[in-house]
Amino acid sequence: MKKFWALFFFFWPVVAIWSCWVAPARGWWFPTEAMSPLGERIDGLFYLILGIVTVVFIGTQFALGYVLWQSAVKGDDEKAEFSHGSHSLELIWTVVPSFVLVFIALYQMDVWAEFRVQSFYPNQTQEDGPRLELTARQFEWRVRYPEPGTELKNQPQPGDLYAVNEMHVATGRPVKFNLRTDDVQHAFFAPELRVKQDAVAGLIIPVWFEIPKAGDYDVVCAELCGWGHYKMRATIVAEPQRQVDEYLSNLQSEQNFDGVVTVDDEDE
Amino acid sequence: MLVQMNRHIATLIAAALMVFVAGCGESLNSSFVYSEQTESLMLEAQDGFHKGDDDLPGAKDLIDERFGNPQSLKAWSKLPVDFGGVTGRVVETPDSKTLILNFDAELPVQTDVPLNLQFVSGPAATIVVKIDKLSSGAWAASLSGNLETLIRAHNDNNQGEDTKSIPIAGDDVVLNDDVKGRVVATPDMKTLTLNFDEEVQVQSGEPLMLEFVTGPAAEIVVEIDKLSEVPPTASLSGNLETLIKAHNDNNQGEETKSVPVAGDVVVLNGGVVLQHGRGLYMRHCSHCHGTSGDGNGPTAQYLVPRPRDYRQGVFKFTSTNDQAKISRDDLHRVLKNGIPGTYMPSFVPMLNEDDKHAVVEYVRLLAMRGEFEKKIGVELSPDFSKAAVTARIEGGESKPEIVESLREFLAEDMADSLEFVSDDLETAWTTADTDGAVITPDMSRVPDSPESRRLGRELYLSKGINCADCHGIAGKGDGPQTTIFEKNPVTQQLYDTPGLHDVWDNVNQPRNLTRGIYRGGRRPIDLFRRIHAGIKGSRMPSFKIVPHEQIWHIVNYVLSIPFEVEPGHAPVVNASAEATPQASL
């Protein structure tokens, strides 16, 4: 019976390792490949940590399995050995993991800084400034663009353009926007871009990402904000700058629509 | 050891069973509620007379007959609601498992949706049958030659080129160089079954030349002797006779049904749109707007402003004139943009076009149900509400007399009232979707300028228009009207809270124009419409008598209020929209 349990508890870690091994190929981890350069680096960090942890996991599980098996094999007659502990063993298994952890902490610092520390944001985002302001509210995402040709200001301006649940950004270069919330805490989460940032009431938080490939990217809310949290979704439409300008120009016309369609315009 | 294991396993099995017992599927056991007005009618007016020879429906029966309950919605065809489904007629019943039909509209493309056919008229009326396969919209072409012979001849004449062979299903064809289509089948060498992408006009005398564009017979041209349309043929999953006999056995005492005949009206997948809308509504809307659209769902009590109560048939933010109902376009706009400044969010991208259409139809159905109930109530309340009955008894009438007068009313006058009410509903809701109902300014927007805004401010403060009375001198929504005590126009009782009230009896706070939040949309045309038609249901009145040029001045002023340094002073920053507004939709 003991052997059965020893094998039983050894079997599941093997299954765990197998599933971690096949997971990337089967798409069990991430929804897609990272669609932004920073996202790729984040994924790289993830896989690095996964590798380290797997090695440790295999080591410890083998140790556990060995101990279980020995106990099962030895039988009930032998007395246990009393050990006063081993100072050197304790030293080793404290120092080595701490070195590994410090390594991980230092290795990821630059990715963290680029993502979270404003002074490390790509230079282009400092020059361009925020492209739009995204205000999270229960349960939608309100977008405010500055008037084409002007800078975004924190106070709404007469020429600002408004949209909801759909943000148009340019591909191929870092884009920064201001994240706010109208009511409770929300979180801006673009899974395919590996971007996540809490929206905190009272704060205006700059968030940046870069999207090389044009397309539609999901945004979901990642901070429980009420009964509609599950359906609080938006779309990032990434397209060439020219098309973004076209979209904004159309938005401006639409926002200035006065209900009168003249004959000339109908011919267009 | 084993005993311990058994106990654990037993717990596991019990836990698993609970899931099956409690169920993990949808259980929509909900029902529509009746309005306060209906509930305050005398009981006989609510329930009608159903004892003995009487079969006079009361108010509740009338509503249930026409609208049903969420689980069993009724399709009252008089209402301008898209119930979904395609109407058609039976052409022939060649055998018990096949029906040849003619449909009034194009058949939906979805083939994986289960197909239900309901007989609406004729001997099999109300019976629903399942269709296994529906072939539709095909054309049978009898060729003047023989395909094999033609192709062999072509091959012999064109040695050295590709050898052609018989066309197969899926090959593209062109009829008379004009109409594109494709081959569905080649039943024999003299017949082809084809599907065309557009209308085929068959003119007698005109030669019909069919050219194969792709496939084994590409480039070959054949002449068609006769081209006839093959009507949609439905192969049923059961046997008609058996189904009808089973229905008759199960419903003894009701009319016996028999096999349908040519000319019977049928509906394919009737109610699909409403079913879809119901599912979406219950999932996404009912927690605020309530099962019956009464604006009183579980989360409604926490919200200011309250969610819309559809049952008055009144919606605030419309593009239609002050007498008209809301249009479908307006409802779509609300779903797309949400209502900024309220708890109504945008439902795009969550809902696609089909979803939005289904939800809009369901909401319209709920609104019409509420309105129908209200109008029935209006017919019955003056004489037969509980309060009225008490007054009549005090006035000397006896209860049996009143009940008898109610019976007479239901038997004789109710039919006319119903007709009037339903005609009214139909007209109002159909008109709302016409172009004529939409408010279109008779001139383009006056270009935004300090001068226009100054004129707008003057009009804002003028005695005739007097926006400041409610919206306040500085546009903060704190005008003198917000402090009065007014009476409920229906009950003639004073409201508990000071200020203006809307038709839903909620406090109607005039908009604070300094915030730059425009619930019905921030386009100049949206503001124009708010002013022109007022905001239906609220105390914002209609200013349709004001010349459109003046309305534009007011619009320009209102749009500038959030950027004013002081009330009535033009903002320091230059407002934009100097460019001439371009047309768009």
Interface residues (C-beta under 8 A of the other chain):
Chain A: M1 R137 Q138 F139 E140 R142 E147 P156 Q157 P158 G159 Y162 V164 N165 E166 W227 G228 K231 M232 R233 A234 T235 N250 S253 E254 Q255 N256 F257 D258 G259 V260 V261 T262 D265 E266
Chain B: M1 H284 H287 T299 K336 N337 G338 P340 Y343 P345 S346 V348 P349 M350 I439 T440 P441 M443 S444 R445 G516 R522 R523 P524 I525 F528 R529 W552 L559 S560 P562 F563 P571 V573 N574 A575 S576 A577 A579 P581 Q582 A583 S584 L585
